[in-house]
Amino acid sequence: MKFKAKPDMFMSGQVLDNVYGTVDWLVERLDDEGYIHGYYVDGYIVGKVADATDEYFNPEFWCPIDKSTLVAIGGDDDENRL
């Protein structure tokens, strides 16, 4: 199931002010309404798995969210699903 949500206030402030210059990845992923899209995991929106081993996995991205803005937007979009 895919979700969308707005980044939490701390992250939003960084995006709007570009305080550290390191949130360009987030700016590029926000839709016109300021939502980030992905999978919901315990207070975060995360991207697809970018790398995985027997010991860990790395998502394409992860972003803490404001849970009050969390909205389910549809099913899986994985074409390679078995």
ZIGI-V745326 format. One record per residue. N is the residue number from 0. PSI is psi in degrees with one decimal (* if undefined). D_CENTER is the distance of its C-alpha to the mean C-alpha in whole Angstrom. Layout:
n | psi | d_center
N | PSI | D_CENTER
N | PSI | D_CENTER
//
This chain:
n | psi | d_center
0 | 131.1 | 13
1 | 150.1 | 10
2 | 166.2 | 9
3 | 151.1 | 8
4 | 164.3 | 8
5 | 142.7 | 9
6 | 152.2 | 8
7 | 166.2 | 11
8 | -39.0 | 14
9 | -47.5 | 15
10 | -39.2 | 12
11 | -41.5 | 13
12 | -39.7 | 16
13 | -39.6 | 15
14 | -48.1 | 14
15 | -40.1 | 17
16 | -15.1 | 19
17 | 45.7 | 18
18 | -49.5 | 19
19 | -6.7 | 19
20 | 16.5 | 18
21 | 9.2 | 15
22 | 20.2 | 12
23 | -35.4 | 13
24 | -35.5 | 10
25 | -43.7 | 8
26 | -41.5 | 11
27 | -26.2 | 11
28 | -12.7 | 8
29 | 138.0 | 9
30 | -175.5 | 11
31 | -23.1 | 15
32 | 3.3 | 14
33 | 16.1 | 12
34 | 146.6 | 9
35 | 140.7 | 5
36 | 143.2 | 5
37 | -148.5 | 5
38 | 140.1 | 7
39 | 127.9 | 8
40 | 104.0 | 10
41 | 54.9 | 12
42 | 4.7 | 10
43 | 150.9 | 7
44 | 128.2 | 4
45 | 155.5 | 4
46 | -174.7 | 6
47 | 163.8 | 10
48 | 123.4 | 12
49 | -32.7 | 13
50 | 141.4 | 16
51 | 145.2 | 18
52 | -172.1 | 22
53 | -17.8 | 24
54 | -23.1 | 22
55 | 170.1 | 19
56 | 152.2 | 16
57 | 121.8 | 13
58 | 161.7 | 10
59 | -36.5 | 9
60 | 164.4 | 6
61 | 145.1 | 5
62 | 122.9 | 5
63 | 142.5 | 8
64 | 163.6 | 8
65 | 107.2 | 11
66 | -24.4 | 12
67 | -12.5 | 15
68 | 1.9 | 13
69 | 128.8 | 11
70 | 131.7 | 13
71 | 134.8 | 13
72 | -0.7 | 13
73 | -174.8 | 15
74 | -172.5 | 16
75 | 146.0 | 15
76 | 20.5 | 15
77 | 110.3 | 16
78 | -22.7 | 20
79 | 15.3 | 21
80 | 136.8 | 21
81 | * | 24
//
